[in-house]
Every structure is written in structure tokens, then in C-alpha cells.
Amino acid sequence: MKKMLTLGLTAVMALSLMAGCGTKDGASSGSDNGGSAKTADAGGSGDTGGKKKFAIIFKNTGNPYGEKMMEGFKKAIEEKGDEAILKAPDQPTAEAQIQMIEELISQKIDSISVVGNDPDALQPALTKAMNAGIKVSSLDSAVNSESRLTHVNQADPERIGRTLIQGVSEMIGGEGEIAILSATSQATNQNTWIEWMKKELEDAKYANIKLVKVAYGDDLRDKSVSETEALLKSYPNLKAIIAPTTVGIAAAGKVLTDKGLKDKVKLTGLGLPSEMAEYIESGICPWMYLWNPIDVGYLAGYTAESLVKGDITGAVGEKFTAGTLGEKEIVADGDGTQIMLGDPFKFDASNIAEWKDVY
């Protein structure tokens, strides 16, 4: 983790310096009069001096986790001397991402790395991209194996799901009602973690814990707040909320704080240290987990570079060097393949102070 901290600090410092220099790739957004086509697009335009173009499409704008992920991606691509195009739709929908994919195909870029809003709906557009010679990969939230060459995963989904249940069980003394506040109902990573949570709950030692509801905040802060409030109203005996989404866990922390429920309802999940520090320090969230999103994006950037260069094809057993992250190997992932970043890390009162200024 000291290595991760060093990498995170290096990435943040480098990006801060670039921001201070006023680079032409700074984020911008725009919308039509109807407000339905707002996007974030930090890609440069005009003559790129022969640089190859690498695009990343996140789920939606206004998501701090996604912003950090795109920063890491941009850093990796620029380390290789190429151009990074950062895109995200206003709303976390497959339709909005499909429109962006079509636009990128017409621009004849070299690579697309996508955080899928739906595992299957993007397939026609991504297949079209691959048929046009574009190297396609996914990260964070996977698209199906037919829609990409490989996937960059944050951590072992089984270990994430089981760890979250083990943690919440400890928080509530092994008994009581719990709920899950997820992102979108189509998010592949969220759904996989939830399935592993349910499998862990099948163990007899959790006989006195009852999962009463899986709610979806769609990775939107206001909706996540509303869903949290609805959970508290519908289940007055609720003992804990697991939010495996950075937007959801921060929203739930705010609701529990405002309602003074620190001693009644516990909170855990996956969160950004910078956003969750106040809730960990106050005791609202005794502890939570995550990985470094900067590193997820950075690894995805080097994966894309290696695919375009031809160093890898996405096949099991292939290896490549991912910059400061060192050597990585492609492993099996169901019908497809993936590259694993590492294990989830626990953030609590003993270490949150050293991490909250990193990301």
C-alpha cells in the first residue's frame, strides 16, 4: 500500500502541475437547450503531430471517482507521448455512451476504453468500432466479452463481495437487517459484487442477518440521497447500509449524519477517502474499502497502448509492462480475459488522515 500511496501522490502532483500550466486538454462541458446532451470531453483537437488517439468513456459526468480514473488514464497515455480523449455523458445510460462511441468511430481514433453502463447494450457499437480497427477494452464496469479485447478490473469481485459482508457483520454484531445501496441496476461490477455478497450471506454464521433490500441510486447524488431516505423509512429497524459505489456511500453518509443516526445505522462500502474522511472520523462509517481509481485508469491506459502497439492481443497469459505499476498478466474472466489491479484496501480511523488528501 506504500507503493500505491506513492503512485497516487505522484499522479495527483503531476496532474496538478499540468492543470497549473493551463493545458489545452482541460475538461469542458456543454449542452443543448434541452439539457439532454451534456458531456464532458477533455480531448484536444486539431493537429496532433502524428500522435495516436486514445479515448476513455466513463459512466457520467460529476462523478469524483470517474474524474480520478480519467486522470490516471490521461497520465498513462501522455507518458507514451500520445493524445488522451476523456468523455462522459451527462446521464449514466447506454444510449448516451453509444452516441459517443459512434462519434469516436467517425473520428478514426486508435483505441476506446469504456466503463460500461450496460454489459450488452453497447455490443453493436463496440463491435463496429473493432471492425473499424479500433482496439476496444473495458475497465471498472465490464462490457461482455464479445464487445472488447480485454477488461481492466479493480480487484477480485469475490473478495470484494465477501469482504463487505464480513465487515458489516462485524459492525452490527452478527445480527439485524441490512440493505444495499448500489449504482445502476445494469452495472456489471456492482451486480457481480452483490451476487458475491448474497453467496457470503448463505453461510450459517450469518443466519441472524437479513438482507431486506437492494436499492439503486444510479450513481446520482440526489437519487442516492432519496433512496437512502426511503430505506430508513421503509425499514425502521435497519442496522446497516452497504454502498458499493463512491457516489452512494457519500450520499448515505450525509443522510445518516443529518438524521443523527450514528449509533443506530452503520455504513460501509466502497468510497473515496477524500469524500468519506469526515464520516469515518465521526464514526458514521467505521470503515470502508476501495482501491486507487487513479491506478485503475493508469492501468487501462497502458493496456490500451499495449493493444494498439501489438504487444498484446487480450489473450490469456500475455504480459506487458504498465508503467510504474510494473508487469501485468492477462488472466481468464469467464468467456473473456481481464487484468487485475489488486486487492481492496480497508480505510478506517487509523489511516484515513494519510489518504484523504491523495484521492
Residue pairs with C-beta under 8 A, 6 or more apart in sequence:
1 345
4 291
4 292
4 295
4 342
4 345
5 354
5 355
5 358
7 292
7 294
7 295
7 298
7 324
7 325
8 292
8 294
8 295
8 358
8 359
9 358
10 324
11 71
11 72
11 75
11 294
11 295
11 298
12 71
12 294
12 358
12 359
14 75
15 71
15 74
15 75
19 26
24 44
25 42
25 43
25 44
25 74
25 84
25 86
26 42
27 40
27 41
27 42
27 86
28 40
28 41
28 42
29 38
29 39
29 40
29 41
29 61
30 38
30 39
31 37
31 38
31 90
35 90
36 90
37 90
38 61
38 89
38 90
39 61
39 87
39 88
39 89
39 90
39 96
39 100
40 58
40 61
40 86
40 87
40 88
41 85
41 86
41 87
42 70
42 74
42 84
42 85
42 86
42 87
43 53
43 55
43 83
43 84
43 85
43 86
43 87
44 83
44 85
48 83
51 81
51 82
51 83
52 82
52 83
52 110
52 111
52 308
53 82
53 83
53 85
53 107
53 109
53 110
53 111
54 73
54 77
54 82
54 83
54 84
54 85
54 109
54 110
54 111
54 113
54 301
54 304
54 305
54 308
55 84
55 85
55 86
55 87
55 104
55 109
55 111
55 112
55 113
56 69
56 70
56 73
56 84
56 85
56 86
56 87
56 112
56 113
56 114
56 115
56 139
56 297
56 300
56 301
57 87
57 88
57 97
57 100
57 101
57 104
57 112
57 113
57 114
57 115
58 66
58 69
58 70
58 86
58 87
58 88
58 115
59 66
59 88
59 89
59 92
59 115
59 117
59 141
59 183
59 184
59 187
59 219
60 66
60 88
60 89
60 90
60 91
60 92
60 96
60 117
60 219
60 220
61 88
61 89
61 90
62 221
63 88
63 219
63 246
63 247
64 246
64 272
64 274
64 275
65 246
65 247
65 272
65 293
66 88
66 115
66 293
68 272
68 293
68 294
68 297
68 359
69 115
69 139
69 140
69 293
69 294
69 296
69 297
69 300
70 86
70 88
70 297
71 294
71 297
72 292
72 293
72 294
72 295
72 296
72 297
72 298
72 299
72 300
72 301
73 84
73 86
73 113
73 297
73 298
73 300
73 301
74 84
74 86
74 297
74 301
75 294
75 297
75 298
75 301
76 297
76 298
76 299
76 300
76 301
76 302
76 305
76 322
76 323
77 83
77 84
77 301
77 304
77 305
78 84
79 323
80 301
80 302
80 305
82 110
82 305
84 301
85 104
85 109
87 100
87 104
89 96
89 97
89 99
89 100
90 96
92 117
92 183
92 184
92 218
92 219
92 220
93 117
94 116
94 117
94 118
94 121
94 122
94 186
95 121
96 117
97 114
97 116
97 117
97 122
97 125
98 121
98 122
98 124
98 125
101 112
101 114
101 122
101 125
101 126
101 128
101 129
102 125
102 128
104 112
104 129
104 134
105 125
105 128
105 129
105 132
105 134
108 132
109 134
110 134
110 135
110 308
111 134
111 135
111 136
111 137
111 304
111 305
111 307
111 308
112 126
112 129
112 134
112 135
112 136
112 137
113 136
113 137
113 138
113 139
113 152
113 300
113 301
113 303
113 304
114 122
114 126
114 136
114 137
114 138
114 139
114 143
114 148
115 138
115 139
115 140
115 141
116 122
116 138
116 141
116 142
116 143
116 147
116 187
116 188
117 141
117 184
117 186
117 187
118 143
118 186
119 142
119 143
119 144
119 186
119 188
120 143
120 144
120 147
121 186
122 143
122 147
123 143
123 144
123 146
123 147
126 136
126 143
126 147
126 148
127 146
127 147
129 136
130 136
130 149
135 149
135 304
135 307
135 308
136 147
136 148
136 149
137 148
137 149
137 150
137 151
137 152
137 300
137 303
137 304
137 307
137 314
138 147
138 148
138 151
138 152
139 151
139 152
139 153
139 296
139 297
139 299
139 300
139 303
140 152
140 154
140 189
140 296
141 187
141 188
141 189
141 190
142 148
142 151
142 153
142 188
142 189
142 333
142 336
142 338
143 151
143 188
144 336
145 333
145 334
145 335
145 336
145 337
146 335
148 314
148 336
149 307
149 313
149 314
149 337
150 303
150 307
150 312
150 314
150 330
150 336
150 337
150 338
150 339
151 333
151 336
151 337
151 338
151 339
152 296
152 299
152 300
152 303
152 338
152 339
152 341
153 333
153 338
153 339
153 340
153 341
154 160
154 189
154 291
154 296
154 341
154 342
154 344
155 291
155 340
155 341
155 342
155 343
155 344
156 340
156 343
157 189
157 192
157 193
157 196
158 196
159 343
159 344
160 193
160 196
160 244
160 270
160 289
160 344
161 192
161 193
161 194
161 195
161 196
161 197
161 199
161 200
162 196
162 197
162 199
162 200
163 289
163 344
164 193
164 197
164 242
164 244
164 268
164 269
164 289
165 197
165 200
165 201
165 206
165 242
166 200
167 268
167 287
167 289
167 346
168 178
168 209
168 240
168 242
168 266
168 268
169 205
169 206
169 209
171 240
171 266
171 268
171 286
172 178
172 209
172 239
172 240
172 266
174 205
174 206
174 208
174 209
175 208
175 209
175 239
176 208
176 209
176 210
176 237
176 238
176 239
176 240
177 209
177 210
177 212
177 235
177 237
177 238
177 239
178 209
178 210
178 211
178 212
178 238
178 239
178 240
178 241
178 242
179 211
179 212
179 213
179 214
179 215
179 231
179 235
179 238
179 240
179 241
179 242
180 194
180 197
180 211
180 213
180 214
180 215
180 241
180 242
180 243
180 244
181 215
181 216
181 217
181 224
181 227
181 228
181 231
181 241
181 242
181 243
181 245
181 248
181 249
181 251
181 252
181 269
182 190
182 191
182 194
182 214
182 215
182 216
182 217
182 243
182 244
182 245
182 248
183 190
183 216
183 217
183 218
183 219
183 244
183 245
183 247
183 248
184 190
184 216
184 218
184 219
185 191
185 216
187 219
190 244
190 245
193 244
194 214
194 244
197 211
197 242
198 211
200 206
201 209
201 211
212 235
212 238
213 231
213 234
213 235
215 227
215 228
215 230
215 231
216 227
217 223
217 224
217 225
217 226
217 227
217 228
217 245
217 247
217 248
217 251
218 224
219 245
219 247
219 248
220 247
221 247
221 250
221 251
224 243
224 245
224 247
224 248
224 251
224 252
225 251
225 254
225 255
227 248
228 241
228 248
228 251
228 252
228 255
228 256
229 255
231 238
231 241
232 238
232 255
232 259
232 261
232 265
238 265
239 264
239 265
239 266
240 265
240 266
240 267
240 268
241 252
241 256
241 265
241 266
241 267
241 268
241 269
242 268
242 269
243 249
243 251
243 252
243 267
243 268
243 269
243 270
243 271
244 269
244 270
245 269
245 270
246 270
246 271
246 272
246 275
246 290
248 269
249 267
249 268
249 269
249 270
249 271
249 276
249 285
249 288
250 271
250 272
250 275
250 276
250 279
252 267
252 269
253 267
253 271
253 276
253 278
253 279
253 284
253 285
256 262
256 265
256 267
256 279
256 284
257 279
257 282
257 284
261 284
262 282
262 283
262 284
266 285
266 286
267 279
267 284
267 285
267 288
268 285
268 286
268 287
268 288
268 289
269 288
269 289
270 288
270 289
270 290
270 344
271 285
271 288
271 290
271 347
272 290
272 293
272 359
273 290
273 347
273 352
273 355
273 356
273 358
273 359
274 356
274 357
274 358
274 359
276 285
276 288
276 347
276 352
277 352
277 353
277 355
277 356
279 285
280 286
280 287
280 288
280 347
280 348
280 349
280 352
281 349
281 352
286 348
286 349
287 346
287 347
287 348
287 349
288 346
288 347
289 344
289 345
289 346
289 347
290 344
290 345
290 347
291 341
291 342
291 343
291 344
291 345
292 358
292 359
293 359
294 359
295 325
295 341
296 341
298 322
298 323
298 324
298 325
299 322
299 325
299 328
299 339
299 341
302 320
302 321
302 322
302 323
302 325
302 328
303 312
303 320
303 322
303 328
303 339
306 312
306 320
307 313
307 314
311 320
312 318
312 319
312 320
312 330
314 330
314 336
314 337
315 330
315 337
316 330
316 331
316 332
316 337
317 329
317 330
318 329
318 330
319 327
319 328
319 329
319 330
320 327
320 328
321 327
321 328
322 328
325 341
328 339
328 340
329 339
330 337
330 338
330 339
331 337
331 338
331 339
331 340
332 338
347 355
